[in-house]
Amino acid sequence: MISSPLTGLSAVGLLLFASHLQALEFDVRAKLFAVGTALPSHSLQRQLVGTPSYDYNGDLRLMFRQDFGGFSLKVDQATLVTGGDSFAFFANPGADLDQSPTDDRFRLMDLTWEIASGSKYRVVHRLDRLALQYRGSSWGFTLGREAVSWGSGVIFQPMDLFSPFAPTTVDRDYKAGDDLLIIDKLFQDGSDLQLLGVARRNLEGQASASVASAAVKWHTFVGAGELELFAGKHYSDQVYGGSVRVPLGGAMLRTDLVTTRLEGGDWRLSGIVNMDTSFSTLGKPTYAFAEYYHNAFGVKKLPQSVLQLPLPLVERLGRGEVFNLMRDYLALGGSIEWHALWNQTLTLIGNLRDGSSLLLAQVSYTQSDHATVELGVVAAIGKAGQEFGGVPVFGKTATSGGAIQGYLRWAYYF
């Protein structure tokens, strides 16, 4: 592990600095997230630690914003607690439903401090945002820890290479930040150019260009539609791609395409095509979408063990860029607002190769302008040996996945 220039700065020191600035904006979010999981008989986790399992995580997020001239300082400090029955089995139980990061092992700046830990829990203190921004009339920059999102996927995000959300992630209030430099340039015709650099550390804990990313993205309007093109280096690979968004009547058609040239010279093409629209059902506001996803790094057929998966796929799974093992998927879903306070969503993700699927259903209740409660279920539909039914770890008798999960999430904004 290396020391960055900001490593060792405590959150207290940062807050003392911010307190000397005028017109400081301060917000707080508290969140509790509980997950109950019923595991199938062929699950390796069930065979080792039993079923059902109950896990939890929560965080208190303090958000500071300060503007001075064209500059602004952003600081988000979070205290996170994670634990439960499967804590010893997984490094981050419930990670597919809640992606709150709990370490900075591969980020440039180590801004996470462990407060306490045990066999079934861990408490950490981290800075998820620490960035200086400048916004002028035609250009700006962001330097530090901040989130960046590329692409226009609804469920799948092949164009978003920087800490994307998993398809099953429930808590999407805040995307994890990366240590980066962004330079934005706005042109008079409405188009804009974005230069992006993301710094990281390698397995030895050293900052290295071999694990960094650098890219340029251009965005413009074409008639009623939009076009984005990008090119860059991501770890040891070259990446190129683009996105098109075109309105069709009351619907919006989008496509993202990403081609990757691997270090050995092989080319891979991933992408999505989706369409969504809004309408009224029984006088209630309704939203619906459909999305096709091709994962060029996926396999046509699952091997007898995850240990036999190809290395390019394993690398992207480990980096949190890809969350699916096979190649072709179709997601259908939508939401309906039954009342100003009640909203219901339903999503079905189907694997077009092996026939397994994942059903996600949720009901949310907005108690006030400050509080939200969400109750949902994620149900795997499939057999052992299929991706959503249970990925083989040691054949079909010891698998990973295939569970039914119920969750309760509560968030309060002060």
C-alpha positions in Angstrom: 0.0 0.0 0.0 1.3 3.5 -0.9 0.7 6.8 0.6 -1.0 9.4 -1.5 -0.7 13.1 -0.8 -4.1 13.0 0.8 -3.6 9.8 2.8 -3.5 10.6 6.5 -5.8 13.6 6.3 -8.5 12.9 8.7 -12.2 13.7 8.2 -12.0 16.0 11.2 -9.2 18.0 9.6 -11.2 18.3 6.4 -14.3 19.5 8.2 -12.3 22.1 10.2 -11.0 23.4 6.9 -14.5 23.5 5.5 -15.8 25.3 8.6 -13.7 28.3 7.7 -15.5 28.7 4.4 -18.7 30.7 4.2 -22.1 29.4 3.0 -21.3 25.8 3.6 -24.0 23.3 2.4 -24.4 20.3 4.6 -26.7 17.3 4.1 -27.0 13.9 5.9 -28.3 10.6 4.8 -28.9 7.6 7.1 -29.6 4.2 5.6 -30.4 0.7 6.9 -30.5 -2.3 4.6 -31.5 -5.8 5.7 -31.4 -9.0 3.6 -32.8 -12.5 4.2 -31.7 -15.3 1.9 -33.1 -18.8 1.4 -30.5 -20.9 -0.3 -31.1 -24.0 -2.4 -29.8 -27.4 -1.3 -27.0 -27.4 -3.9 -25.7 -24.1 -2.7 -22.1 -24.3 -1.4 -22.9 -21.5 1.1 -25.8 -23.5 2.5 -23.7 -26.6 2.8 -21.1 -24.7 4.8 -23.1 -22.2 6.9 -26.7 -23.2 6.5 -29.9 -21.4 5.5 -31.6 -19.0 5.8 -29.0 -16.3 6.3 -29.7 -12.8 7.5 -27.3 -10.0 6.7 -27.4 -6.2 7.1 -25.5 -3.1 6.3 -26.0 0.6 7.1 -24.3 3.9 6.7 -24.4 7.4 7.9 -23.3 9.7 5.0 -22.3 13.3 5.8 -22.2 15.5 2.6 -20.4 18.9 2.5 -20.5 21.3 -0.4 -18.8 24.7 -0.6 -18.8 27.1 -3.5 -16.2 29.9 -3.9 -16.1 31.8 -7.1 -16.3 29.3 -10.0 -14.8 26.6 -7.7 -16.5 24.1 -5.4 -15.3 21.6 -2.8 -17.1 18.4 -2.4 -16.6 16.1 0.7 -18.7 13.0 1.5 -17.8 11.1 4.6 -19.5 7.8 5.3 -19.5 5.5 8.3 -20.5 2.0 7.2 -21.3 -1.2 9.1 -21.6 -4.6 7.3 -22.3 -8.0 8.9 -24.5 -11.0 9.3 -24.6 -14.7 8.9 -22.8 -14.9 5.6 -20.1 -12.3 6.5 -17.4 -15.0 6.9 -18.5 -16.6 3.6 -18.5 -13.4 1.5 -16.2 -10.4 1.8 -19.3 -8.2 1.4 -22.6 -10.0 2.0 -25.5 -8.7 0.0 -23.0 -7.1 -2.4 -25.2 -7.8 -5.4 -28.0 -5.7 -3.7 -26.0 -3.0 -2.1 -22.6 -1.9 -3.5 -21.3 0.3 -0.7 -17.5 -0.1 -1.0 -15.6 -0.9 2.2 -12.0 -0.6 1.1 -9.7 1.4 -1.2 -7.3 -1.4 -2.0 -7.0 -0.5 -5.6 -7.9 3.2 -5.6 -5.1 5.7 -5.7 -6.0 7.4 -2.4 -6.5 5.2 0.7 -9.3 7.1 2.3 -10.8 4.2 4.3 -10.1 3.5 8.0 -11.4 0.4 9.9 -13.1 1.3 13.2 -13.9 -2.2 14.4 -14.3 -5.8 13.0 -15.2 -9.3 14.2 -16.2 -12.7 12.8 -19.6 -11.4 11.7 -19.2 -7.6 11.2 -17.0 -4.8 10.1 -17.3 -1.0 10.7 -15.3 1.4 8.5 -15.0 5.1 8.1 -14.3 6.4 4.5 -14.4 9.4 2.2 -16.4 8.5 -0.9 -16.2 12.0 -2.3 -13.2 14.4 -2.0 -13.1 16.6 -5.1 -12.3 20.1 -6.2 -14.4 21.3 -9.1 -14.3 24.3 -11.4 -17.1 25.4 -13.7 -16.5 28.2 -16.2 -18.6 29.5 -19.0 -17.2 27.0 -21.5 -14.9 24.6 -19.6 -14.4 23.0 -16.3 -12.5 20.3 -14.4 -12.9 17.9 -11.5 -9.9 16.6 -9.5 -10.1 14.1 -6.7 -12.5 11.3 -5.8 -15.8 11.6 -7.7 -18.2 9.3 -9.6 -18.4 9.2 -13.4 -21.0 7.4 -15.5 -20.9 6.7 -19.2 -23.5 5.1 -21.4 -27.3 4.8 -21.5 -28.1 1.3 -20.2 -31.1 0.7 -18.0 -30.0 -2.6 -16.5 -26.7 -3.4 -18.1 -23.9 -0.9 -18.6 -21.2 -2.1 -21.0 -20.0 1.5 -21.8 -19.7 2.4 -18.1 -16.2 1.0 -17.2 -15.9 3.0 -13.9 -17.6 1.3 -10.9 -20.9 0.6 -12.7 -23.9 -0.7 -10.7 -24.7 -4.4 -10.9 -28.1 -5.2 -12.5 -29.5 -6.2 -9.1 -28.2 -3.3 -7.1 -31.0 -1.7 -5.1 -29.3 1.2 -3.5 -28.4 3.5 -6.4 -28.5 6.8 -4.5 -24.7 7.2 -4.7 -22.3 5.6 -7.1 -18.9 4.8 -5.7 -16.3 7.4 -6.5 -13.0 6.9 -8.3 -9.8 8.9 -8.1 -9.8 10.9 -11.3 -9.3 14.0 -13.3 -12.0 15.1 -15.7 -11.7 18.1 -18.0 -14.9 19.2 -19.7 -15.1 21.6 -22.8 -18.4 23.0 -24.1 -18.6 24.3 -27.7 -20.9 26.9 -29.1 -22.9 24.4 -31.2 -24.0 22.5 -28.0 -21.5 19.7 -28.4 -19.0 18.9 -25.6 -15.8 17.1 -25.1 -14.7 15.2 -21.9 -11.2 14.1 -21.1 -11.0 11.5 -18.3 -8.1 9.9 -16.4 -8.6 7.4 -13.6 -5.6 6.4 -11.4 -5.3 3.1 -9.5 -2.9 0.9 -7.6 -1.9 -2.6 -8.7 -1.8 -5.8 -6.7 1.4 -4.8 -5.1 -0.1 -1.5 -3.9 1.9 0.7 -6.3 0.4 3.4 -8.5 0.9 2.2 -12.0 -0.1 3.2 -15.6 -0.7 -0.5 -16.3 -3.9 -0.3 -14.2 -5.0 3.2 -15.0 -7.6 4.5 -17.5 -7.5 7.4 -19.9 -10.2 8.2 -22.4 -11.8 11.0 -24.4 -15.6 11.2 -25.1 -17.3 13.6 -27.6 -21.1 14.3 -27.3 -23.2 16.1 -29.9 -26.8 16.5 -31.1 -27.9 15.1 -34.5 -31.4 16.3 -35.4 -33.6 15.2 -32.5 -31.1 12.5 -31.4 -27.8 12.4 -29.6 -24.5 10.8 -30.5 -21.5 10.0 -28.3 -18.1 8.6 -29.4 -15.2 7.6 -27.1 -11.8 6.1 -27.3 -9.2 5.3 -24.6 -7.0 2.9 -22.7 -8.5 0.9 -19.9 -5.9 -1.1 -17.9 -3.9 -2.9 -20.6 -6.7 -2.8 -23.2 -7.7 -0.4 -25.9 -11.4 0.6 -25.9 -13.6 2.3 -28.5 -17.3 2.8 -28.7 -20.2 5.1 -28.8 -23.8 5.6 -28.0 -26.9 6.7 -30.0 -30.1 8.0 -28.6 -33.1 8.6 -30.9 -36.7 9.5 -29.9 -39.4 7.3 -31.6 -42.8 8.8 -31.0 -43.3 8.8 -27.3 -40.4 6.3 -26.8 -36.7 6.6 -26.6 -34.4 4.2 -28.5 -30.8 3.8 -27.3 -27.8 1.7 -28.2 -24.3 1.5 -26.6 -21.5 -0.4 -28.4 -18.1 -1.0 -27.0 -15.2 -2.8 -28.8 -12.2 -3.9 -26.8 -8.8 -4.8 -28.1 -7.2 -7.1 -25.6 -3.5 -7.0 -24.9 -3.0 -10.1 -27.0 -4.7 -8.5 -30.0 -8.1 -10.1 -29.8 -11.2 -7.9 -30.4 -14.4 -8.2 -28.4 -17.7 -6.3 -29.1 -20.2 -5.8 -26.3 -23.4 -3.7 -26.4 -26.9 -3.0 -25.5 -30.1 -1.9 -27.3 -33.0 -0.6 -25.3 -36.2 1.3 -25.6 -38.4 2.8 -22.9 -41.6 4.8 -22.7 -44.0 6.3 -20.3 -47.8 6.1 -20.5 -50.9 5.9 -18.3 -52.5 2.7 -16.8 -55.8 3.1 -15.1 -55.0 6.7 -14.8 -51.7 5.9 -13.1 -48.3 7.1 -14.4 -46.5 4.0 -15.8 -43.0 3.4 -17.2 -41.8 0.4 -19.2 -38.6 -0.7 -20.9 -37.0 -3.5 -22.8 -33.2 -4.1 -23.1 -31.0 -6.6 -24.9 -27.4 -7.1 -23.8 -24.5 -8.9 -25.4 -21.5 -9.6 -23.2 -18.6 -10.3 -25.5 -16.5 -11.7 -22.5 -19.2 -14.2 -21.5 -19.2 -18.0 -22.3 -21.6 -19.8 -24.5 -21.9 -22.6 -21.9 -21.0 -22.7 -18.2 -18.0 -24.9 -17.3 -18.2 -27.5 -14.5 -16.5 -25.0 -12.2 -16.1 -21.2 -12.0 -12.4 -21.9 -11.8 -12.5 -22.8 -15.5 -13.9 -19.4 -16.7 -11.8 -17.5 -19.2 -9.3 -15.0 -17.8 -10.6 -11.9 -19.6 -14.0 -12.6 -18.0 -12.6 -13.3 -14.5 -10.6 -10.1 -14.6 -13.7 -8.0 -15.4 -15.7 -9.8 -12.7 -13.0 -9.1 -10.2 -12.8 -5.4 -11.2 -16.6 -5.0 -10.9 -17.1 -4.1 -14.6 -19.1 -7.2 -15.7 -21.6 -9.1 -13.6 -22.8 -11.8 -15.9 -21.0 -15.0 -17.0 -22.7 -15.7 -20.3 -23.3 -13.8 -23.5 -26.9 -12.8 -24.3 -29.6 -11.4 -22.0 -33.0 -9.7 -22.3 -34.4 -7.5 -19.5 -38.1 -6.4 -19.4 -39.5 -4.2 -16.7 -41.2 -1.1 -15.6 -42.9 0.7 -12.7 -46.3 2.1 -11.9 -47.1 4.9 -9.4 -50.2 3.8 -7.6 -50.2 6.8 -5.4 -48.0 9.9 -4.9 -46.5 8.0 -2.0 -46.5 4.4 -3.4 -44.5 3.0 -6.3 -44.2 -0.5 -7.6 -41.4 -1.9 -9.9 -41.0 -5.3 -11.6 -38.0 -6.5 -13.7 -37.3 -9.8 -15.3 -33.8 -10.5 -16.5 -33.5 -13.6 -18.7 -30.4 -15.5 -19.9 -31.1 -16.2 -23.6 -28.5 -19.0 -23.6 -29.5 -21.3 -20.8 -33.1 -20.2 -20.1 -32.6 -19.2 -16.5 -33.9 -15.8 -15.2 -34.0 -13.4 -12.3 -37.2 -11.7 -11.1 -36.9 -8.5 -9.1 -40.0 -7.0 -7.5 -40.2 -4.0 -5.2 -42.7 -1.7 -3.5 -41.5 1.7 -2.2 -43.3 4.1 0.1 -42.2 7.7 0.4 -43.1 8.6 3.9 -42.1 12.2 3.5 -39.8 14.5 1.6 -37.1 13.0 3.8 -37.8 9.3 4.2 -38.2 6.3 1.9 -39.0 2.6 2.7 -38.4 -0.1 0.1 -39.5 -3.8 0.4 -38.5 -6.2 -2.3 -37.6 -9.7 -3.4 -35.1 -11.1 -5.9 -35.9 -14.6 -7.0 -33.7 -16.9 -9.1 -35.6 -19.0 -11.6 -33.5 -21.9 -12.9 -31.8 -25.2 -12.2 -28.4 -26.1 -10.7 -25.8 -25.6 -13.5 -27.6 -22.6 -15.0 -26.4 -19.1 -14.4 -29.3 -17.8 -12.3 -30.3 -21.2 -11.0 -26.8 -21.9 -9.4 -23.4 -21.4 -11.0 -21.3 -24.6 -10.7 -18.4 -24.2 -8.2 -17.6 -28.0 -7.9 -20.2 -29.4 -10.4 -23.9 -29.1 -9.9 -23.8 -30.4 -6.3 -22.0 -27.3 -5.1 -23.1 -24.1 -6.7 -23.2 -20.3 -6.1 -26.4 -18.4 -6.4 -29.9 -19.7 -7.1 -31.3 -18.1 -4.0 -34.4 -16.2 -3.1 -33.7 -12.9 -1.3 -36.0 -10.6 0.5 -34.9 -7.1 1.5 -36.0 -4.1 3.5 -34.3 -0.7 2.9 -34.9 2.5 4.8 -33.3 5.8 3.9 -33.7 9.1 5.6 -32.4 12.5 4.4 -31.9 15.2 7.0 
